[in-house]
Amino acid sequence: MSELVIAEFKFLLIEELVCTYNMHVDEAKHAVQKSVVNKMLQKAPEYIMHQALEDSAQEVWNEYNGIEIEV
């Protein structure tokens, strides 16, 4: 997976956090940067990018707010 495609996914993820969860852009960037989703994008981008963007945004939001992820 190219770095450009991963960067575009992160941009769309940040945009989703801003629009859906009313996060400030800087806050959303920080949340994405520190998230498990970001770590997984480095290790297994196909897996993360296969999920719906909204699901990834919800995972980042939950992690940022300390909400446990349901298994």
PyMOL Python script that loads the backbone (N, CA, C, O; Angstrom):
from pymol import cmd

cmd.read_pdbstr("""\
ATOM      1  N   MET A   1       0.856  -1.168   0.000  1.00  0.00           N
ATOM      2  CA  MET A   1       0.000   0.000   0.000  1.00  0.00           C
ATOM      3  C   MET A   1       0.901   1.231   0.000  1.00  0.00           C
ATOM      4  O   MET A   1       1.853   1.310   0.777  1.00  0.00           O
ATOM      5  N   SER A   2       0.603   2.172  -0.859  1.00  0.00           N
ATOM      6  CA  SER A   2       1.465   3.345  -0.970  1.00  0.00           C
ATOM      7  C   SER A   2       1.231   4.327   0.180  1.00  0.00           C
ATOM      8  O   SER A   2       0.156   4.375   0.777  1.00  0.00           O
ATOM      9  N   GLU A   3       2.263   5.098   0.463  1.00  0.00           N
ATOM     10  CA  GLU A   3       2.182   6.106   1.524  1.00  0.00           C
ATOM     11  C   GLU A   3       1.118   7.156   1.196  1.00  0.00           C
ATOM     12  O   GLU A   3       0.466   7.688   2.095  1.00  0.00           O
ATOM     13  N   LEU A   4       0.947   7.447  -0.083  1.00  0.00           N
ATOM     14  CA  LEU A   4      -0.058   8.429  -0.504  1.00  0.00           C
ATOM     15  C   LEU A   4      -1.469   7.941  -0.177  1.00  0.00           C
ATOM     16  O   LEU A   4      -2.298   8.720   0.294  1.00  0.00           O
ATOM     17  N   VAL A   5      -1.742   6.688  -0.415  1.00  0.00           N
ATOM     18  CA  VAL A   5      -3.053   6.115  -0.127  1.00  0.00           C
ATOM     19  C   VAL A   5      -3.307   6.122   1.380  1.00  0.00           C
ATOM     20  O   VAL A   5      -4.413   6.435   1.821  1.00  0.00           O
ATOM     21  N   ILE A   6      -2.299   5.783   2.162  1.00  0.00           N
ATOM     22  CA  ILE A   6      -2.423   5.794   3.619  1.00  0.00           C
ATOM     23  C   ILE A   6      -2.650   7.221   4.119  1.00  0.00           C
ATOM     24  O   ILE A   6      -3.484   7.441   4.997  1.00  0.00           O
ATOM     25  N   ALA A   7      -1.922   8.184   3.574  1.00  0.00           N
ATOM     26  CA  ALA A   7      -2.093   9.589   3.959  1.00  0.00           C
ATOM     27  C   ALA A   7      -3.503  10.076   3.616  1.00  0.00           C
ATOM     28  O   ALA A   7      -4.109  10.813   4.394  1.00  0.00           O
ATOM     29  N   GLU A   8      -4.017   9.677   2.477  1.00  0.00           N
ATOM     30  CA  GLU A   8      -5.376  10.068   2.088  1.00  0.00           C
ATOM     31  C   GLU A   8      -6.401   9.456   3.040  1.00  0.00           C
ATOM     32  O   GLU A   8      -7.371  10.117   3.409  1.00  0.00           O
ATOM     33  N   PHE A   9      -6.197   8.207   3.440  1.00  0.00           N
ATOM     34  CA  PHE A   9      -7.100   7.563   4.397  1.00  0.00           C
ATOM     35  C   PHE A   9      -7.091   8.318   5.722  1.00  0.00           C
ATOM     36  O   PHE A   9      -8.147   8.553   6.309  1.00  0.00           O
ATOM     37  N   LYS A  10      -5.904   8.700   6.196  1.00  0.00           N
ATOM     38  CA  LYS A  10      -5.807   9.453   7.450  1.00  0.00           C
ATOM     39  C   LYS A  10      -6.514  10.803   7.331  1.00  0.00           C
ATOM     40  O   LYS A  10      -7.200  11.228   8.261  1.00  0.00           O
ATOM     41  N   PHE A  11      -6.350  11.475   6.192  1.00  0.00           N
ATOM     42  CA  PHE A  11      -7.030  12.748   5.959  1.00  0.00           C
ATOM     43  C   PHE A  11      -8.543  12.576   6.038  1.00  0.00           C
ATOM     44  O   PHE A  11      -9.229  13.376   6.673  1.00  0.00           O
ATOM     45  N   LEU A  12      -9.065  11.532   5.392  1.00  0.00           N
ATOM     46  CA  LEU A  12     -10.500  11.275   5.417  1.00  0.00           C
ATOM     47  C   LEU A  12     -10.969  10.880   6.814  1.00  0.00           C
ATOM     48  O   LEU A  12     -12.081  11.218   7.219  1.00  0.00           O
ATOM     49  N   LEU A  13     -10.129  10.171   7.541  1.00  0.00           N
ATOM     50  CA  LEU A  13     -10.445   9.784   8.909  1.00  0.00           C
ATOM     51  C   LEU A  13     -10.545  11.027   9.805  1.00  0.00           C
ATOM     52  O   LEU A  13     -11.463  11.145  10.616  1.00  0.00           O
ATOM     53  N   ILE A  14      -9.602  11.937   9.649  1.00  0.00           N
ATOM     54  CA  ILE A  14      -9.635  13.198  10.406  1.00  0.00           C
ATOM     55  C   ILE A  14     -10.884  13.992  10.046  1.00  0.00           C
ATOM     56  O   ILE A  14     -11.554  14.537  10.923  1.00  0.00           O
ATOM     57  N   GLU A  15     -11.190  14.054   8.778  1.00  0.00           N
ATOM     58  CA  GLU A  15     -12.383  14.769   8.320  1.00  0.00           C
ATOM     59  C   GLU A  15     -13.653  14.158   8.924  1.00  0.00           C
ATOM     60  O   GLU A  15     -14.571  14.880   9.314  1.00  0.00           O
ATOM     61  N   GLU A  16     -13.694  12.847   8.995  1.00  0.00           N
ATOM     62  CA  GLU A  16     -14.844  12.155   9.585  1.00  0.00           C
ATOM     63  C   GLU A  16     -14.975  12.490  11.073  1.00  0.00           C
ATOM     64  O   GLU A  16     -16.082  12.717  11.561  1.00  0.00           O
ATOM     65  N   LEU A  17     -13.862  12.520  11.786  1.00  0.00           N
ATOM     66  CA  LEU A  17     -13.888  12.872  13.209  1.00  0.00           C
ATOM     67  C   LEU A  17     -14.369  14.304  13.417  1.00  0.00           C
ATOM     68  O   LEU A  17     -15.118  14.579  14.354  1.00  0.00           O
ATOM     69  N   VAL A  18     -13.948  15.201  12.559  1.00  0.00           N
ATOM     70  CA  VAL A  18     -14.360  16.604  12.659  1.00  0.00           C
ATOM     71  C   VAL A  18     -15.855  16.740  12.372  1.00  0.00           C
ATOM     72  O   VAL A  18     -16.572  17.421  13.106  1.00  0.00           O
ATOM     73  N   CYS A  19     -16.314  16.103  11.322  1.00  0.00           N
ATOM     74  CA  CYS A  19     -17.716  16.255  10.911  1.00  0.00           C
ATOM     75  C   CYS A  19     -18.690  15.487  11.804  1.00  0.00           C
ATOM     76  O   CYS A  19     -19.746  16.009  12.161  1.00  0.00           O
ATOM     77  N   THR A  20     -18.346  14.272  12.160  1.00  0.00           N
ATOM     78  CA  THR A  20     -19.267  13.422  12.907  1.00  0.00           C
ATOM     79  C   THR A  20     -19.198  13.658  14.406  1.00  0.00           C
ATOM     80  O   THR A  20     -20.228  13.664  15.080  1.00  0.00           O
ATOM     81  N   TYR A  21     -17.994  13.854  14.936  1.00  0.00           N
ATOM     82  CA  TYR A  21     -17.815  13.961  16.381  1.00  0.00           C
ATOM     83  C   TYR A  21     -17.481  15.378  16.849  1.00  0.00           C
ATOM     84  O   TYR A  21     -17.169  15.601  18.018  1.00  0.00           O
ATOM     85  N   ASN A  22     -17.552  16.323  15.923  1.00  0.00           N
ATOM     86  CA  ASN A  22     -17.316  17.743  16.223  1.00  0.00           C
ATOM     87  C   ASN A  22     -15.969  17.999  16.900  1.00  0.00           C
ATOM     88  O   ASN A  22     -15.854  18.876  17.756  1.00  0.00           O
ATOM     89  N   MET A  23     -14.967  17.238  16.516  1.00  0.00           N
ATOM     90  CA  MET A  23     -13.629  17.453  17.044  1.00  0.00           C
ATOM     91  C   MET A  23     -12.974  18.610  16.294  1.00  0.00           C
ATOM     92  O   MET A  23     -13.272  18.839  15.122  1.00  0.00           O
ATOM     93  N   HIS A  24     -12.101  19.326  16.954  1.00  0.00           N
ATOM     94  CA  HIS A  24     -11.282  20.343  16.297  1.00  0.00           C
ATOM     95  C   HIS A  24     -10.264  19.602  15.430  1.00  0.00           C
ATOM     96  O   HIS A  24      -9.854  18.494  15.779  1.00  0.00           O
ATOM     97  N   VAL A  25      -9.861  20.177  14.335  1.00  0.00           N
ATOM     98  CA  VAL A  25      -8.937  19.521  13.400  1.00  0.00           C
ATOM     99  C   VAL A  25      -7.656  19.076  14.112  1.00  0.00           C
ATOM    100  O   VAL A  25      -7.209  17.944  13.924  1.00  0.00           O
ATOM    101  N   ASP A  26      -7.069  19.943  14.916  1.00  0.00           N
ATOM    102  CA  ASP A  26      -5.825  19.579  15.610  1.00  0.00           C
ATOM    103  C   ASP A  26      -6.051  18.433  16.597  1.00  0.00           C
ATOM    104  O   ASP A  26      -5.208  17.548  16.741  1.00  0.00           O
ATOM    105  N   GLU A  27      -7.190  18.465  17.265  1.00  0.00           N
ATOM    106  CA  GLU A  27      -7.543  17.402  18.204  1.00  0.00           C
ATOM    107  C   GLU A  27      -7.718  16.072  17.458  1.00  0.00           C
ATOM    108  O   GLU A  27      -7.267  15.029  17.934  1.00  0.00           O
ATOM    109  N   ALA A  28      -8.367  16.110  16.298  1.00  0.00           N
ATOM    110  CA  ALA A  28      -8.586  14.910  15.495  1.00  0.00           C
ATOM    111  C   ALA A  28      -7.257  14.363  14.967  1.00  0.00           C
ATOM    112  O   ALA A  28      -7.041  13.152  14.963  1.00  0.00           O
ATOM    113  N   LYS A  29      -6.370  15.255  14.522  1.00  0.00           N
ATOM    114  CA  LYS A  29      -5.054  14.816  14.046  1.00  0.00           C
ATOM    115  C   LYS A  29      -4.288  14.109  15.156  1.00  0.00           C
ATOM    116  O   LYS A  29      -3.682  13.060  14.935  1.00  0.00           O
ATOM    117  N   HIS A  30      -4.323  14.693  16.351  1.00  0.00           N
ATOM    118  CA  HIS A  30      -3.634  14.105  17.501  1.00  0.00           C
ATOM    119  C   HIS A  30      -4.248  12.747  17.851  1.00  0.00           C
ATOM    120  O   HIS A  30      -3.522  11.789  18.115  1.00  0.00           O
ATOM    121  N   ALA A  31      -5.563  12.662  17.855  1.00  0.00           N
ATOM    122  CA  ALA A  31      -6.248  11.403  18.179  1.00  0.00           C
ATOM    123  C   ALA A  31      -5.872  10.312  17.187  1.00  0.00           C
ATOM    124  O   ALA A  31      -5.613   9.175  17.582  1.00  0.00           O
ATOM    125  N   VAL A  32      -5.841  10.648  15.903  1.00  0.00           N
ATOM    126  CA  VAL A  32      -5.469   9.663  14.877  1.00  0.00           C
ATOM    127  C   VAL A  32      -4.014   9.254  15.046  1.00  0.00           C
ATOM    128  O   VAL A  32      -3.686   8.070  14.977  1.00  0.00           O
ATOM    129  N   GLN A  33      -3.149  10.222  15.266  1.00  0.00           N
ATOM    130  CA  GLN A  33      -1.716   9.942  15.393  1.00  0.00           C
ATOM    131  C   GLN A  33      -1.426   8.984  16.544  1.00  0.00           C
ATOM    132  O   GLN A  33      -0.549   8.129  16.424  1.00  0.00           O
ATOM    133  N   LYS A  34      -2.147   9.112  17.658  1.00  0.00           N
ATOM    134  CA  LYS A  34      -1.901   8.300  18.845  1.00  0.00           C
ATOM    135  C   LYS A  34      -2.740   7.019  18.891  1.00  0.00           C
ATOM    136  O   LYS A  34      -2.659   6.268  19.863  1.00  0.00           O
ATOM    137  N   SER A  35      -3.536   6.764  17.865  1.00  0.00           N
ATOM    138  CA  SER A  35      -4.499   5.662  17.904  1.00  0.00           C
ATOM    139  C   SER A  35      -3.918   4.315  17.483  1.00  0.00           C
ATOM    140  O   SER A  35      -2.884   4.229  16.820  1.00  0.00           O
ATOM    141  N   VAL A  36      -4.614   3.292  17.891  1.00  0.00           N
ATOM    142  CA  VAL A  36      -4.291   1.929  17.462  1.00  0.00           C
ATOM    143  C   VAL A  36      -4.522   1.802  15.957  1.00  0.00           C
ATOM    144  O   VAL A  36      -3.804   1.076  15.269  1.00  0.00           O
ATOM    145  N   VAL A  37      -5.528   2.514  15.456  1.00  0.00           N
ATOM    146  CA  VAL A  37      -5.804   2.496  14.020  1.00  0.00           C
ATOM    147  C   VAL A  37      -4.566   2.950  13.248  1.00  0.00           C
ATOM    148  O   VAL A  37      -4.214   2.342  12.237  1.00  0.00           O
ATOM    149  N   ASN A  38      -3.906   4.003  13.708  1.00  0.00           N
ATOM    150  CA  ASN A  38      -2.698   4.494  13.049  1.00  0.00           C
ATOM    151  C   ASN A  38      -1.585   3.446  13.096  1.00  0.00           C
ATOM    152  O   ASN A  38      -0.888   3.227  12.105  1.00  0.00           O
ATOM    153  N   LYS A  39      -1.428   2.812  14.234  1.00  0.00           N
ATOM    154  CA  LYS A  39      -0.403   1.764  14.351  1.00  0.00           C
ATOM    155  C   LYS A  39      -0.691   0.617  13.395  1.00  0.00           C
ATOM    156  O   LYS A  39       0.220   0.067  12.775  1.00  0.00           O
ATOM    157  N   MET A  40      -1.969   0.260  13.280  1.00  0.00           N
ATOM    158  CA  MET A  40      -2.352  -0.819  12.375  1.00  0.00           C
ATOM    159  C   MET A  40      -2.180  -0.408  10.907  1.00  0.00           C
ATOM    160  O   MET A  40      -1.896  -1.250  10.054  1.00  0.00           O
ATOM    161  N   LEU A  41      -2.351   0.878  10.618  1.00  0.00           N
ATOM    162  CA  LEU A  41      -2.118   1.343   9.245  1.00  0.00           C
ATOM    163  C   LEU A  41      -0.667   1.125   8.834  1.00  0.00           C
ATOM    164  O   LEU A  41      -0.380   0.900   7.659  1.00  0.00           O
ATOM    165  N   GLN A  42       0.247   1.191   9.799  1.00  0.00           N
ATOM    166  CA  GLN A  42       1.656   0.969   9.510  1.00  0.00           C
ATOM    167  C   GLN A  42       1.953  -0.515   9.310  1.00  0.00           C
ATOM    168  O   GLN A  42       2.779  -0.885   8.475  1.00  0.00           O
ATOM    169  N   LYS A  43       1.269  -1.365  10.088  1.00  0.00           N
ATOM    170  CA  LYS A  43       1.554  -2.801  10.063  1.00  0.00           C
ATOM    171  C   LYS A  43       0.699  -3.568   9.064  1.00  0.00           C
ATOM    172  O   LYS A  43       1.194  -4.458   8.372  1.00  0.00           O
ATOM    173  N   ALA A  44      -0.587  -3.224   8.987  1.00  0.00           N
ATOM    174  CA  ALA A  44      -1.515  -3.969   8.128  1.00  0.00           C
ATOM    175  C   ALA A  44      -2.536  -3.015   7.502  1.00  0.00           C
ATOM    176  O   ALA A  44      -3.718  -3.056   7.844  1.00  0.00           O
ATOM    177  N   PRO A  45      -2.081  -2.165   6.593  1.00  0.00           N
ATOM    178  CA  PRO A  45      -2.991  -1.159   6.032  1.00  0.00           C
ATOM    179  C   PRO A  45      -4.195  -1.759   5.295  1.00  0.00           C
ATOM    180  O   PRO A  45      -5.280  -1.180   5.318  1.00  0.00           O
ATOM    181  N   GLU A  46      -4.015  -2.895   4.654  1.00  0.00           N
ATOM    182  CA  GLU A  46      -5.121  -3.517   3.927  1.00  0.00           C
ATOM    183  C   GLU A  46      -6.258  -3.879   4.874  1.00  0.00           C
ATOM    184  O   GLU A  46      -7.432  -3.737   4.534  1.00  0.00           O
ATOM    185  N   TYR A  47      -5.897  -4.349   6.071  1.00  0.00           N
ATOM    186  CA  TYR A  47      -6.906  -4.739   7.052  1.00  0.00           C
ATOM    187  C   TYR A  47      -7.714  -3.529   7.511  1.00  0.00           C
ATOM    188  O   TYR A  47      -8.944  -3.577   7.525  1.00  0.00           O
ATOM    189  N   ILE A  48      -7.046  -2.462   7.879  1.00  0.00           N
ATOM    190  CA  ILE A  48      -7.731  -1.267   8.375  1.00  0.00           C
ATOM    191  C   ILE A  48      -8.530  -0.603   7.261  1.00  0.00           C
ATOM    192  O   ILE A  48      -9.668  -0.189   7.480  1.00  0.00           O
ATOM    193  N   MET A  49      -7.957  -0.499   6.086  1.00  0.00           N
ATOM    194  CA  MET A  49      -8.621   0.208   5.003  1.00  0.00           C
ATOM    195  C   MET A  49      -9.760  -0.606   4.399  1.00  0.00           C
ATOM    196  O   MET A  49     -10.543  -0.090   3.601  1.00  0.00           O
ATOM    197  N   HIS A  50      -9.849  -1.869   4.776  1.00  0.00           N
ATOM    198  CA  HIS A  50     -10.952  -2.711   4.325  1.00  0.00           C
ATOM    199  C   HIS A  50     -12.226  -2.389   5.115  1.00  0.00           C
ATOM    200  O   HIS A  50     -13.337  -2.601   4.629  1.00  0.00           O
ATOM    201  N   GLN A  51     -12.053  -1.874   6.339  1.00  0.00           N
ATOM    202  CA  GLN A  51     -13.190  -1.504   7.170  1.00  0.00           C
ATOM    203  C   GLN A  51     -13.809  -0.203   6.663  1.00  0.00           C
ATOM    204  O   GLN A  51     -13.175   0.567   5.943  1.00  0.00           O
ATOM    205  N   ALA A  52     -15.052   0.020   7.054  1.00  0.00           N
ATOM    206  CA  ALA A  52     -15.702   1.291   6.720  1.00  0.00           C
ATOM    207  C   ALA A  52     -14.987   2.420   7.463  1.00  0.00           C
ATOM    208  O   ALA A  52     -14.589   2.258   8.616  1.00  0.00           O
ATOM    209  N   LEU A  53     -14.830   3.533   6.814  1.00  0.00           N
ATOM    210  CA  LEU A  53     -14.173   4.695   7.405  1.00  0.00           C
ATOM    211  C   LEU A  53     -14.879   5.113   8.698  1.00  0.00           C
ATOM    212  O   LEU A  53     -14.230   5.492   9.673  1.00  0.00           O
ATOM    213  N   GLU A  54     -16.201   5.039   8.695  1.00  0.00           N
ATOM    214  CA  GLU A  54     -16.978   5.409   9.871  1.00  0.00           C
ATOM    215  C   GLU A  54     -16.638   4.516  11.068  1.00  0.00           C
ATOM    216  O   GLU A  54     -16.597   4.985  12.205  1.00  0.00           O
ATOM    217  N   ASP A  55     -16.397   3.245  10.807  1.00  0.00           N
ATOM    218  CA  ASP A  55     -16.028   2.317  11.887  1.00  0.00           C
ATOM    219  C   ASP A  55     -14.662   2.660  12.460  1.00  0.00           C
ATOM    220  O   ASP A  55     -14.464   2.623  13.675  1.00  0.00           O
ATOM    221  N   SER A  56     -13.725   2.993  11.586  1.00  0.00           N
ATOM    222  CA  SER A  56     -12.389   3.383  12.054  1.00  0.00           C
ATOM    223  C   SER A  56     -12.460   4.677  12.853  1.00  0.00           C
ATOM    224  O   SER A  56     -11.777   4.821  13.867  1.00  0.00           O
ATOM    225  N   ALA A  57     -13.284   5.620  12.400  1.00  0.00           N
ATOM    226  CA  ALA A  57     -13.445   6.884  13.125  1.00  0.00           C
ATOM    227  C   ALA A  57     -14.046   6.627  14.506  1.00  0.00           C
ATOM    228  O   ALA A  57     -13.637   7.246  15.488  1.00  0.00           O
ATOM    229  N   GLN A  58     -14.999   5.729  14.580  1.00  0.00           N
ATOM    230  CA  GLN A  58     -15.600   5.420  15.876  1.00  0.00           C
ATOM    231  C   GLN A  58     -14.576   4.773  16.808  1.00  0.00           C
ATOM    232  O   GLN A  58     -14.563   5.051  18.007  1.00  0.00           O
ATOM    233  N   GLU A  59     -13.726   3.918  16.264  1.00  0.00           N
ATOM    234  CA  GLU A  59     -12.669   3.299  17.074  1.00  0.00           C
ATOM    235  C   GLU A  59     -11.720   4.364  17.628  1.00  0.00           C
ATOM    236  O   GLU A  59     -11.361   4.330  18.805  1.00  0.00           O
ATOM    237  N   VAL A  60     -11.319   5.307  16.777  1.00  0.00           N
ATOM    238  CA  VAL A  60     -10.427   6.380  17.216  1.00  0.00           C
ATOM    239  C   VAL A  60     -11.127   7.229  18.270  1.00  0.00           C
ATOM    240  O   VAL A  60     -10.525   7.565  19.290  1.00  0.00           O
ATOM    241  N   TRP A  61     -12.381   7.579  18.039  1.00  0.00           N
ATOM    242  CA  TRP A  61     -13.159   8.382  18.986  1.00  0.00           C
ATOM    243  C   TRP A  61     -13.255   7.676  20.340  1.00  0.00           C
ATOM    244  O   TRP A  61     -13.020   8.286  21.383  1.00  0.00           O
ATOM    245  N   ASN A  62     -13.598   6.401  20.316  1.00  0.00           N
ATOM    246  CA  ASN A  62     -13.731   5.633  21.557  1.00  0.00           C
ATOM    247  C   ASN A  62     -12.403   5.568  22.306  1.00  0.00           C
ATOM    248  O   ASN A  62     -12.354   5.757  23.522  1.00  0.00           O
ATOM    249  N   GLU A  63     -11.343   5.305  21.577  1.00  0.00           N
ATOM    250  CA  GLU A  63     -10.019   5.234  22.206  1.00  0.00           C
ATOM    251  C   GLU A  63      -9.632   6.585  22.798  1.00  0.00           C
ATOM    252  O   GLU A  63      -9.114   6.648  23.913  1.00  0.00           O
ATOM    253  N   TYR A  64      -9.876   7.650  22.071  1.00  0.00           N
ATOM    254  CA  TYR A  64      -9.540   8.991  22.510  1.00  0.00           C
ATOM    255  C   TYR A  64     -10.295   9.359  23.797  1.00  0.00           C
ATOM    256  O   TYR A  64      -9.772  10.071  24.654  1.00  0.00           O
ATOM    257  N   ASN A  65     -11.511   8.870  23.914  1.00  0.00           N
ATOM    258  CA  ASN A  65     -12.349   9.175  25.066  1.00  0.00           C
ATOM    259  C   ASN A  65     -12.302   8.105  26.153  1.00  0.00           C
ATOM    260  O   ASN A  65     -13.050   8.178  27.128  1.00  0.00           O
ATOM    261  N   GLY A  66     -11.440   7.126  25.992  1.00  0.00           N
ATOM    262  CA  GLY A  66     -11.260   6.104  27.016  1.00  0.00           C
ATOM    263  C   GLY A  66     -12.390   5.101  27.094  1.00  0.00           C
ATOM    264  O   GLY A  66     -12.576   4.458  28.127  1.00  0.00           O
ATOM    265  N   ILE A  67     -13.146   4.957  26.024  1.00  0.00           N
ATOM    266  CA  ILE A  67     -14.239   3.992  25.975  1.00  0.00           C
ATOM    267  C   ILE A  67     -13.658   2.656  25.503  1.00  0.00           C
ATOM    268  O   ILE A  67     -12.997   2.587  24.468  1.00  0.00           O
ATOM    269  N   GLU A  68     -13.912   1.612  26.267  1.00  0.00           N
ATOM    270  CA  GLU A  68     -13.366   0.310  25.927  1.00  0.00           C
ATOM    271  C   GLU A  68     -13.944  -0.195  24.617  1.00  0.00           C
ATOM    272  O   GLU A  68     -15.119   0.008  24.311  1.00  0.00           O
ATOM    273  N   ILE A  69     -13.089  -0.855  23.856  1.00  0.00           N
ATOM    274  CA  ILE A  69     -13.508  -1.424  22.580  1.00  0.00           C
ATOM    275  C   ILE A  69     -14.192  -2.759  22.849  1.00  0.00           C
ATOM    276  O   ILE A  69     -13.687  -3.603  23.589  1.00  0.00           O
ATOM    277  N   GLU A  70     -15.363  -2.924  22.222  1.00  0.00           N
ATOM    278  CA  GLU A  70     -16.100  -4.170  22.378  1.00  0.00           C
ATOM    279  C   GLU A  70     -15.494  -5.220  21.467  1.00  0.00           C
ATOM    280  O   GLU A  70     -15.164  -4.952  20.311  1.00  0.00           O
ATOM    281  N   VAL A  71     -15.354  -6.427  22.014  1.00  0.00           N
ATOM    282  CA  VAL A  71     -14.787  -7.531  21.214  1.00  0.00           C
ATOM    283  C   VAL A  71     -15.877  -8.452  20.779  1.00  0.00           C
ATOM    284  O   VAL A  71     -15.613  -9.443  20.097  1.00  0.00           O
TER     285      VAL A  71
END
""", "prot")
cmd.dss("prot")
cmd.show_as("cartoon", "prot")
cmd.util.cbc("prot")
cmd.orient("prot")
